[in-house]
Amino acid sequence: MVASDTGKPSGDFTMFAGKTSYPSPVSLETIDYLIAALYRLKESKGVSDNEDFSLFASPGDCDSTHPPIRSEEVDFVSAYTRLRDLKKSGGALSTVLQAVEHEIWLQQQKCNPLALRTGIKSLLKDVLRHILEIGYETFEDPQKHHTFPIAVSGISQYFRSVALATPRIWNRINSSYCIEHLETFIMRSKAVDLSVVVGAIPGVSPSQNRCSVEEFMAIATKHSARWSKFEYHSDGSLLVEGNGYIHPSLYSYPTLYLPHLSELTCCKYHYDPRFDDINHAPFFSGWDMPNLTHFYGLNTMLDWRVNKAPLLQHGDIIIDPSIEVAWSWHWRFRSFLHFAPQLSNLELGLSNVAWSDNETELPVTVLPQLTKLAITIDGVVATKLVTEFFKAIKTPLILTLVLKFSNADVDQTRTDANSMLRAILENSKPRVSFELDAMEHSSPFHDVLQLLTSKLPSIGVLILRGSCIHSSSSDWITREDPLQLQTVILERCDGLEYYVVEKFAELVKARPQWDNFRLFHLDCQSLQPFIDELKESFGHRLLDQFGALKYLQQMKLLPL
């Protein structure tokens, strides 16, 4: 029997006027048959797994109404009679089980309140506190995360006492709170680090009695020594003449000392640079952030004057104005990189950014600690801009390079993805892995394998995604080339011809890494008709989606 979603048995019980209606009654004949079986079980001292032991009666013992039968029919009639009796017994037992399950359910409803109270009270405070902290940390809805501690505090007096003694479930404060909630959260968070959010997040409705940004900052900055994360969001509703997307009250605190701040976020949504002064120093330009490690900026740059973040390791910068513009953001970005030589991870997103003929060549910037670089090109982006940018950035220790092209309608007069790819590979050569993601790109990349193996002969992992990735020629590599590839992942690469992959297999076979080589083909329609041939060439080294996931799990790598 299977329990329903409500916990009630899913048997054939129906309720009429408060009474339970059961299935049709069991015959007395079947009941006698079951009693005889239980008696045999009792006589055998509860043992029924002996091969010579028969739990149920021999055919006909419980039913003497059978008509006389001929001897040649004994075997058939015996089997038929036994089968009929067993089915009747099974039905009877099923009815009994349904009745038992229903009675269990009824008694559980009477016991549940007591069991719930007992279970909660018996849960150790430290265990419950840990459960609440995990629940709060994983509650990611920015519109409702403040409701979590309030909700759990209302479950019972025991929950409330533990919740009030768990400061980490009260440590997120938001300018959308009313003043009463804000002060309550700060008080109950005691001395733990605070996560601070200021401004308007798209899709998140502020409370009806929200405090103003001025009021919020006046209260929050009193506890700035406890800030571990600070986020500022503006969707255009906070536009103020002379300050652009930044609320003027933030400029009232130009020299905050934030000893515990590790993450800083500044996002300008629906961005129109005509309403913003990019030459205006950001509100955080004078903040002292000795432990800042992560910066995330949407249409925002860390100003070159920000030199008080010596531990900054991760930069995530997105330039995505609502209209195409030509502005000197890259100068500010270059300045940011110049004063953050300790960066190890950099993610850059570009969209709707043009190049002005009046721009001068960028000076060279060296990032000696950078090991991973991820670039996303979305929409119209000037090829010249990307080319000049990568010429100016030197990454001697780069291990991983990820390029994503996500523009469905590309104007090739301004955005030439092939030229961008070549310019990037000319100036940035990862030593471990390279990924080209063109799943949402329409224009073709020609002779990708030829380009990558010639520019990046020493990489070990190559990941190609997208049907616009093409290689139509196999005369692009010789056995003398120092190819060191050990893993190739192809996902929806319908532009790759079979004979090119076959030629590639022949070349890799001559390399020392052939024994550990793996080729993953994930939904590559152009290769499907030739799977048998590929299996013959690659053997166990050829893996499909299911084999890939199993392999990655064995290697303790994340699934694709």
N, C-alpha and C positions, 0 to 999 in steps of 0.2 A: 504494500500500500504506500502511496506517495502522498506526503503532506502538501497542502495547498500553501499559497503565499501567506495566508493569514495564520498558518500553523494548524488549521483545522484539517482533520483527515479528509481525503478526497474520495471516500467510499460512497456507496449508493444510499446515503441517508438524506432524507428531506424532512423539513420541519413544517408541521401543520398545526396552527393554533398552539404553538409551544410544545407540541409533542413530536417525538421522533418516529418516522415511518421507516421500518427496516425492510430488507428484501423478503421475498416469499419464504415461508417457514421450511425447515428441514424435515424430511419424512422420518417417521419412527424407525423405519427399516434401516435408513442410513445411520441414524443415531446408534442403533444396535451394532451396526458394522464397525463404527468408530470405537464404541465401548469395548468390543471384542479385541480390536487392535491394541487399545491401551492396556487391556488385561494381559495380552501376550507380552507387551513391553515390560509390564510390571513383573511378570513371571521370569523374564530374562534378566531381571535386575537392572533394567534401564539400558541394556546394551542391544543395539539393533544394527551394528555394522558387520556382523558375522555373515559370510556369504551363504551359509546354510540356514540362516534365520529368516523367516517370512513374517513380517509385521502384520500383514493383513491375512484374513482367513482364506483358505483354499476355495476355489470357485464353487459356488452353490451352497456353501455353509450357511450363508445368511439369507438365502433366498431359495425355498423349496418349491416354488411355484413354476419352475421351468418344465416344459413338456418333455416327455421321453425323447431321447436322442439315440441315433444309431452309433455304433462303436466307431465307425470311420469318421464321425463328425465330432468325436470327443475333443480332439485337440483344438479345432476351430471354435467350438462353443465354449470351451474352457477359457480360451484366451479372450473371447468376446465378453463373457460374463465378468471375468476379472477386470478387463478394461472398463466396463460400465460401472462396476462397483468402485473402482479407484477414482473415476471421474466424479461420481457422486460424493465420495469422501473428500476430494479436493474442493468441490463446491461448498460442502458443509464447513470445512476448515476455513475457507475464505470468508464465509459468513461470520463464523466465530471471531476471526481476526478483525473483521470490520467492527463488530460489536465491541471488542476489547479496545481497539484504537479509539473508537468514539468515546468510550468511557474514560480512557486515559486523557483525552482532550478536555472532557468536561471537568475532570478533577484538576487538570493543570490550570484551567481558568480560575479555579478557586484558590490555587496555591501560588499563582504568579505574583500577585502583589507582595505576599510575604517573602517569596524567593527573591524578588527584585530588591526589596529593602534589605534583606539579609546579605545578598550578593554585593550590593553597593557598600554596605557598612563593613563587610569583611575584606574589601579591596584596600590594600595598604595605601597609605597616603602618598608615599613616594612613587608607587606604581601608577596611581591615578594622576598624579602631577605630571609624570612623564607622558602619559596618554594625552593629557590636555595640551602639553607643549607640542607634541608631534601633530596633533589635530590642527592646532593654530598655525604652525609653520607650513602645513600643506594646504591650508585654506587660502586659495590664491585669488578669490574674487575681490577686486579692489573696491567694489561697490558695497560689499557686505562683510568684509573681514572683521570690521569692528563689532559685528553682531555676535561673533562666536563666543567671546568671553562672557557677554551678557546672557546669552542663551544657556550656556553650561552652568552659569551661576544660579539659574532659576530651576534646575532640576530637583534639587533637594538641599536641605541645610548642610548635609555633608559635602556635596559638590560645591556649594557656595563657599564653605570654609576653606576647602582645598584650592578653589579658583582664586580666592582673594589672597592666598598665600603662595600663588604661582605668578610672580611678576612678569615672566616672559610672555604671557598671553595678553598682556596689556601694553606692550612696548611699541605698538604702531600708532602713530598719531597723524592726523590728516586735517588739512585746513577746511575740509567739508564738515567737520564735527562742529557741534555747538560748543560754546565755551564750557558749559557744565560737563559735557562728555570729555572734552579735552583735558580739563583739570583733573577729572576722575581717573582717566587713563594714566596720566603722568604720575599721580599720587600712588596708584596701585602698581605701577611698574617699578617703584622703589628705586634701586640703584643700577638696574641693568641697562644695557645699551638701548638707544631709541632709534627707530626707523621713522624718518620724517618725510611726509609728502605734502608739497605745497602746489596750489594751482588747480586748473581745470583739466581733468583727464577725459578725452572724448568717450562718450557712452556711459559715463558715471555721473549720476545725478547727486548733487550735494543735498545735505539735509535742509529742511525748511528753515531752521533757525541757525544756519551755519554762521561761524564767526568770520569776520573780514580777514584778509591777508595780513593787515596791520596788526590786528588783535592776536592772530595766530603766531606771528613772528615774535611779538612782544613776549608772549608766554613761552614759546618753544626755545627761544635763544637763552633764556635763563638756565636751560639745561643742556646747552650746546656741548659741554664737555662729555656728555653721554651719547652724542649722535654717532651712530655707526653707518647709517645710510641716509643720504639726502637726495630727494627727487623734486625737481621743479618741472611742471607741465603747463603749457599754455596752448589752447586751441584757437586763439584769436579773440576770445571773449574778454581777455585781459589786456587788450591793446590799449596803450596809454601814449598819448602824443609826447614825443621826445624820448621815450623809453622803449618803443617798439613792443616786442612780445614779453618783456620783462616787467613785472609789477614794480613800481617805484619804491615800495616799502622794503624790497630786498636790498636796495642800495643804502639803506640806513644802517647796515651791518657790514662794513667793508673789511674789517680786520678780525674776524672771528678766529679763535684758536680751537681747532677740532682735533684733539689728540687721538680719538678712536675712530674717526671717519675713514672707512675703507672703500665705500662706493659712492660715486657722485653721478647724478643723472640730470640732464637739462634737455628738454624736448620742446620744440616749437612745431606744432601740428598745423596743417593747412597753410604752409609757410609762403608768404609773399614778401620777397626781400625789399620791395618798395616801401614797406611799412616798418622796416627794421634798419637800424644803423649798425652795420657789421664792424664799423670802426670804434664803436662804443665798447669799452672794456666790459667783460662779463661781470656780473655781480659777485662772483666768487674769486675774482682775480687777486684779491688781497687776502684770501683765507689761507691760514696756515694749516696744512693737512699732511702731517709727517708720515701717516700710515695709509694714505690713499693708494689703493692698488688697482681699482677699476674705474674707468670713466666711460659713460655712455652719452653720446650727444646726437640729437636729431636736429639738423640745421643749426648746430651750435659747435663751437670749437673752444678747446682750452686755449686761453690767450697766452701769447708768448711771455707775458709777464708772470705767468703762473710757474714759478720755479721753486715752490715750497711743497712739492710732492715727490720726494726722492725715491719712493718705492713704487711708483706707478708702473704696472706691468701689463695691463690689459686695456686697450683702447678700442672702442666700438663707435665709429663715426659714420653717420648717414647724412648725405646732402641730397635733399629731395624737395626742392621748391615746387610750388603749385604751378608756376610758369617757367618757361625756359629763360635762363639768365646767363649773362657772362659777367662774373664778378671774381675778384681776386681771393676767393676762399683758400686756394691752394697755397698762397703765401702764408696765411695764418696757420694752415695745416702743417706746412713745412716748418714754421716756427715752433709749433707744438711738438713736432718730432725732434727738433733740434734740442729742446729742453727736456726731452723724455728719452734719453739714450738707453735707459734700462728696460724699455718695452720688450716683452717677450711674445706677446700675442696682439695682432692688429687686424681689425675687421673694418673695411671701408666700403660703404655703399654710395653709388653715384647715380643720379637721375636728373634729367633736364638741366644739365650743366654744359654751357657752351665755352668756346675759346675765343678770346679777343685777339685780333692781329696786333694789338698794341702791347701784348704781354711780352715780357722779357724772359730770357732763359733762367730757370730756377737754379739756385746754387745747390751743390751736392750735399746731401745729408746722409750720414752713416748711422745705421741702427745695429750696433755690434751684438746686442743680446736677442734680437728678433729671431724666433724659431718658427712661427706660424704667421702667414699672411693670407687673409681671405678678402677677395674683392668681388663685389656684386655690381654689375652694370645693368641698370634697369631704365628703359625709355631711351630718350635721345641723349647721348653723351658724346662730346667732341673727341674724335680719335686723337687729335693733336694734343689735347689736354692730358689724356692718359699716357700717351707716348712720352711727353715731356716730364710728367710726374715720375714715371718709372726710371727715366734716365737720371733723375736727381736723387733717387733713393737707392742706397747701397745696403745690402743685407748679406754679409759674409757668412753668417751661421744659419741661414734659412733652411729649415728641414721640410716644412710642409707649405705648399702653395695651393690655394683653392680659388678657382675662377668660376663665377656664375653669371651667365648672360640670360637676362630675363626680360627681353624686349620683343614683343610679338610684332610690332609695326615699326620697323627700323628704316630710317632715311639714310641710305648708304652714302649720301654726299657728306654727311656729318659723322655717322657712326659706322665704321668698318670693323666688324668684329674680328676678321682675319688679321687685319693690320694691328689691331690692339693686341691680339694673342701673340703675334710675332714680336711686337715691341716689348711686351711683358717678359717673354722668355729670353729675349736678348739681354735683359738687365737683371732678371731675378731667376736664379737657378737652384731650386730646392734639391736637397741631397737625399731625401727619403721618399716623399710621396708628392704626387701631383694629381689634382682633380679638376676636370672640366665639366661643369654642369650646364647643359644647354637644353634642358627639358622644356623650358618655356620660351625657347628662341626659335625663330623661323628661318633666318638666313643661314646658308650652309657654311660649315667650316671645311675647307678642302685639304686633303692629304694630311690629316691630323697625325696619324701614326708616323709618317715621314718627318713631320716637323718636330714632334715630341722626342722621337728617338735620336734625332740629330742634335737637338738643343739640350736634351736632358738624358744623356746616355747612362748616367750613374744612378738614376732613381730606382728604387726597388718596388714601389707601388704606383700603379697607374689606374685612375678611375675616370671613365668616360660615360657621360649620360646625355641622351638626347638623340632623336632621329636625324637631326641636321648635321651630325658629325660624319664626315665622308672621308674615305680613302679609296681611290679608284686605281691606284698604281701600286704594284708590288716591287718595282725596281727602285727602291729607296734606301736599301741597307745592304751592307756586305758583311761577310763573316768576320771581317777584321774589326768591325765597329765594337767598341767596348760596352756592349749592351749588358746590363745587370738586372733587368726586371725579374722579379720573383712572383708578383701578384698583379694580374690585370682584371679589372672589373668592368664589364660592358653592360650597360642598362639601356634598353630601348634604342640601341645603336643600329637602326635599320639602314643607315647609309653605308655601313661597312660591308664590303663584298666578301663572299666566302673565300675566294682564292687569295685575297689579301691576308686574311686570318690564317689560312693554310700555309702561306709563305712565311708568315710570322712564326708559326710552329716549327717549321724546318730550321729557321735561324736560331730559335731559342734552344732547340735540341743540342746544338753544338756548344752550348754554354755550360759552365760547371753548375749553375743554379737549376738545371733542368729537373733534378730529382725532387726539389722542393717547390717547383713552379706550380701555380694555380691560375686557371682562367675561369672566371665566373661569367656566365651569360644569363642575363636577367631580362626576359621578355624581348629578345632580339628577333623580330620576325624574319629578317633577311637571312638569319642563320638557321632557323628552324628546319628547313628542308634538307640541311646538310649535317644534321646532328650525328648521324651514324658515321659519316666521314670524319667529323671532328673528334668523335670518341675514339676512332681508330688512330688518329694522329696524337691526341693528348692523353688518352687513357683515363686513369683515375684523376688526372690533373684538371679535367673538365668538370665543372660543377654548375648545376642549375640553381634556381632560387632556394629549393629545400636543402640541397647539398651545401650551398653557401652559408645559410643560417647555422647549420650544424657545424660546419667548419669554423665559423667565426666564434661560436660558443665554445668550441674546443680550444681555440686559441685565446679565449677570454677577451675577445674584442666585441665592440658594440655591434648589434645587427644593423644591416643596411637600412 
